[in-house]
Amino acid sequence: MERFRGFLFFMAIFVLIIIYWLAAFYTSEWIYTYLGKRPHEVIVQLINSMGGMLLWGITMKFLGDYFRSKQMVFFQAMVDAIRRMSRGDFNVSVENSTHMEPFVELVDSINDMAVQLGQLEKMRQEFISNVSHEIQSPLTSISGFSRALKNEGITEDERRHYLDIIEAESKRLSKLSDNLLKLTSLESEHHPFEPKSFRLDKQLRNHILACEPQWVEKEIEMDIDLAAVSITADEDLLSQVWTNLIHNAIKFTPAGGTIGVHLTAADKEAMIHISDNGVGISEEDQAHIFERFYKADKSRNRASGGNGLGLSIVKKILDMHQGSIEVTSKQGNGTTFTIRLPI
């Protein structure tokens, strides 16, 4: 298509030159006839050539001015868009022009950049808002109960109750800070990543045993089926994945419920299923649970001390391992997380 357009452009120029030369030729012939004199043939050819070139130059001057004005409007629109983005206004769009085909890719890149920067700015504002909210809530509780402790008329039991709340909210703040630092470190390019070969089934079994006091206290039945699988990965990072997922399963499984942890391997891939028979997650929430600060059940997460960062950390760690995580759930029928890791 581009070659055909180039050919047409070349032919148009060639035809235009012929027309200009013919116009110069017939005009000069009319003048010679009118004057009754004709100069030497060499002079005639020079006059015809110069006349054609003059007509060509005048045409190019007008066309150049026309297209230059179009280009200036086009380039000014791009400059204005870039200046607006530099001031933090990402709601910009440069209109593509069919007359500026060499710059179509540049315009598309500017428009894509504006969209991406706009999304990043929205995420940044949401992040700041979420952090402020998560910090403000425990600080308000700590401040309120600290003032209550100044009341000399409270009983010893009330004093202990208030101190327990202050301690719990302080731990919540500490956990939030720790998770924020951890997520920031994981998203940077400088977080240590030290893969080594180890038995994944043994790591999972150790985490399940480490959580034994929690699932025994709730009389939860553990359905464990772990095939012997060795993988090459960062053992410490994956440890955070299992800690988060197993703790969540225990947290949201009702007393007397069941948690399943199954490990299989096939096609050079390890597959881990961690399931519970809790209240489940709605389809709407499933699309967002790996986003930072997202809570499928805000009241439940708040009561259990969650801050909506755990699954974001899990997702980031698995991405670092070229792995994946999926969630399958129906409200009232429990939740299953499926993790795939390359062996």
N, C-alpha and C positions, 0 to 999 in steps of 0.2 A: 504493500500500500504506500509506504514512504517512497519507494523507488518510482512508483507510478506518478505520485504527486511531484516529485523532483523532475521527472521527464516532462510533465505538463508545464511546469514553471519554466523550464529551459526552452520549450517550444514557444511559449507565450512571449518570452524575451526575444527569441529569434524572429517571430512574426512581427513584433513591434518595431524591431530595427529595420526590417524590410519596408514596413509602412512608412516609417520616418524618412528613410532614404528615397522612396518613391515620391513622398510629399515634397521633399527638397528638390528632387529632380524635376517634377512637373511645375513647381513654382518657379524655379530658375528658368525653365524653358519658356514659360509664359512671359517672364520679364524680358528675356532675350528677344522674343517675338515682338513684344510691345515696343522695345527700344530700337529694334531693327539692327541690332549688333550682337555678335556672338564672339566671345573671347576664344583663345586657344583651347583646344580640347583638354589639355592638362589642367588649365585653370578651371574649366567647367567641372571636371571631376573633383578638384579640391573644394570648389564651392558647394557641390552636392554633398560631399562627405562632411564638411564642416556644418552645413545646414542640418543634415541628419543628426550629427552629434549634438548640435545646439538644442534641437527638439527633444532628443533623448535626455540631455542634461536638465532641461526645464521640467520634463515629466518626473525624473528621478528626484528633483528638488521638492516638488509638491508631494510625491508619494513618501519621500523621506520625512518631511515635516509631519505628514498625517500619521505614519506609523510610529514616529518618535513620540508624538503626543499620546498615542495609545499606550506605548511602552512606559512612558513616564507615569501615566495614571495607574498602570498595572504594577510597576515597581513601587510607587508611592503607597499603594494598598498593602503590599508586602511589608514595607518599612513601618507603616502605621500598625500593622498587626504585631510585628516583632516588638515595637515600642510598648504597645498595650500589654503584651505578655511580660515584658520586663518590669512593668509596674504592678504585676499581679493580677491583671485582668485576662483570664483565659477564655472568656466567652467571645472568641474571635473566629472568623472564617474568611479566607481569601477566595474569591470566586475565580474558578478556572476559566481561561479564555481559549477558545479554539484557535485564535490568532497567535497564541504564545505557546505552541506545542513543545518547544524545547524546554519550557519551564514548568510543564505539567507536573512532573515528578517532584520538583522543588515545592510547588504550591501544595501538593498532596502531603508532603513531609511537614510543612508548616502547619497545615490544618490538623494532621495527626498529632503533632507535638502539642498543639493547643489543647486537644482533647485529653491527651495523656497527662499533661501538666494540670489541667483542671481536675481530673480524677485524683491525682496525687494531692492537690490542695484540699480537696474534699475529705480525703482520707486523713490528712494531717489535722484538719479542724475537728473531725470526729474523734481522732485519737486523743487530742488535747482535751476535748469535752469529756470523753470517757475516763481519762486519767483523773481529771479534776473531780468528776463525780465519785469515782472509786475512792479517792483520797478523802474527799469531804465527808462522806458518810461515816467512816470510823472516827474521824477527828471530831465530828459533832457528838458522837456517843461518848468518846473519851472526855471531851470538855464538859458535857452535861453531867456525867456521873462523877467527875472530879469535883464539880461544884456541889453535888449532892453529898459527897464525903465531908464537906466542911460543916454540914449540919450536925451539931453535937447531939441532937435528939434521936438520931437513927440507932437502931439496935445493932448488935454485933453481927447477927445473921444478915441484915441488910448491907452492912459494911462489906462483909465478905462477898456478897452477891455483886455489889457494885465493882469491887476489886476484880472479881472473876471476869466481868464484862469488859473492864478496861484492859485486862490482860489479853482477852480473846481478840479485842479490836486492835491491840498493839501487834499481836501475831499476824492478824489479817493485813495490816499495813506492811509488816516486814515481808510477808509472802508476796504481796503485790510488788514491792520494790525488787525483791529477788527475781520474780518472774519477768518484770520489765527489763532488768539488766540482762537476764538470760536470753530473752527474745532479741534484744538489741545486739547482743554478742553473736547470736546465731545468724542474724541477718547481715552482719558485717562479713567481710572476706578474711577476717583475721582470727576467727574462732578456731581453736585447735581441733583438728580432725585426724585421729590416729587409728586407722583400721587395723585389725588383727584377726586372726582366726580363733574362734571359740565355739563352744557348744551352745546353741540358742535354746535348746530344750532345758539344759541345766540352769541357764540364766532365768528363764521363765519360772521354773520350779522354785528357785531361790526367792524370787519376788513374791510368789504365792505364799510361801512359808513365812516370809517376813511380815505379811499382812494377816497372818493367822489370828492374832488377837482380835482384829476388827471383824472378820467374818465368823469367827466362833461366837463372839459376843452377840451377833445378830442371828445366830443359828442358821447361817447360810450354808447350803450344800454346794460343794465345789465339784464340778464335773471336769476332770482333767484328763486329757488325752494328748500326750506330747511324743511325737516321733523323734528319733535321734537325728538331729540336723546340725551340721556345722556350717557356719557362715563366716565371711570376712567383713567386718564392720567395726565401727567405733563402739566398743562395749559400754563405755560410760554414757554416751548419748542415748543408745537404745535402752539403757537402764531407766532413763527418765521417761521414755515412752511407756514402758510396761508399768512403772510406778503410777503414772497419771491414769492410764486406762483401767488398771485393776482397782485403784482407789475409787475412781468414778463408778465402776461397776458395783463395788461394795456400798458406796454412798447412796446410790439410787435403787438398790435392790431392797425390797421390803424384808422384814424379819421372816425367817423361814423360807426365803426364796432360793433360787438356784443361779449360780454363775458358771459359765462354761469357758474353758480355755483350751483350745485345740490347735495343734501345730502339725502341719503336713508339709511335704516337699515334692515338687514335680516340675520337670522342664527347667531345671536350674533356678527354681524360685521357691522360696519359703513362704507359706501362707499361714497366717495366724488369725484365728477367730476368737474374739472375746465377747461373750454374750451375757445378757442378764434378762430376768423376767420382770423388770420394773415397769414404770408407768409409760415408758417409750417416749419418742420424740415425734412431733408433727412433721408432715412433709414440708411445710413452709420453713420450719426451723432447721431441717436437715441441710438445706442449701446454704446455711449461714454459720453452722456450729464451729467451723474452723476459722472464722474471722475473729480478729482480736476483740475482746470484751463482749462478744456476743453471748447471751445467756438464753437458752431455750425456755427456762423457767426462772425468772429473775428472783422471785421470792424464795424458791427452793435453793438456788445457788447462794443467795445472800445468807440464808439460815445456816448453810453448810460451810460458809466461808470461802466460796468460790469467787474468782474475779474474772472469769471468761478468757483467761490467757492460756490455760493448760492445753487445750486442743490445738491452739495456734502453734505452741511450742512443739507438740507432737508432729503436726503436719510439716513444720520446717525441718525437723530432724529427719523425717522420712524422705523429704525432698533431697536433703543432702546425701542420702544413701541411694538415690534413684529408685526409691520405693514409692508406695502409694497407700492410701487409707480410704476406705469407703464405709459408709454407715447405712444400715438397713434397719428400719424401725417402723412400728405402728403403735399409735397411742393405745396403751393398755395391754400390749403384747410384748413388751420388752424391746431391747436394742442389741444389735450385733455390729461390732466393728471388725472389718476385714482388712488385715494388713498384709501387703505383699512386699517381700524383700528379695533382691537378687542374691543368689548364693555365691 
